[in-house]
Amino acid sequence: MNTTESNVPLNPPVEARPVARMLSDGAYRRIDREVSKFPLEGKGSAVMAALGIAQDEKGWLSIEVMADVASYLGLPDIAVQEVATFYNMYNVRPVGRHKITVCTNLPCALSGGALAGEYLKSKLGIDYRETTADGGFTLMEGECMGACGDAPVMLVDNKRMASWMSNEKIDALLAELSAKN
Ligand code: FES
């Protein structure tokens, strides 16, 4: 086992790591419900749901929050980080109050997705992976969302699909979300 000069293990077992609890009691109860849907040995199968619950509560998944989820599920930190960084519905850095992810994968890009992204950039005054100065919106590019026939498509706040997004529909969406800000 790797040790430092003070003989402290570099990679202590999961259960030995002191991890600060980052979520509310209600969030852990929701995670418990997700865990209960899987056999005991498949506790890690609840990781995606647990990350979603943590993100709903914290707004984004910091290293500390991911470590807490890992510890709670008895998983290595890296296993949770791999999931959080693979799927673009997880925010691994702070985002605005609303996040719009535009599909610019090739089929969508050729069917208006790229133009819709450019229109959003001009309306918001930001580029992809940026957040407006007032913290209202973050704009992201996304991969195929399984709705190629509905282009231009975008995912709003990680959960709501918006299809056939003409400039007029984008204007209406921004107005609706701004009213909630
Ligand atoms: S390529 Fe955009 S939804 Fe499939």
Boltz pocket constraint, residues with backbone or C-beta under 6 A from the ligand:
constraints:
  - pocket:
      binder: B
      contacts: [[A, 103], [A, 104], [A, 105], [A, 106], [A, 107], [A, 108], [A, 109], [A, 143], [A, 144], [A, 145], [A, 146], [A, 147], [A, 148], [A, 149], [A, 151], [A, 153]]
      max_distance: 6.0
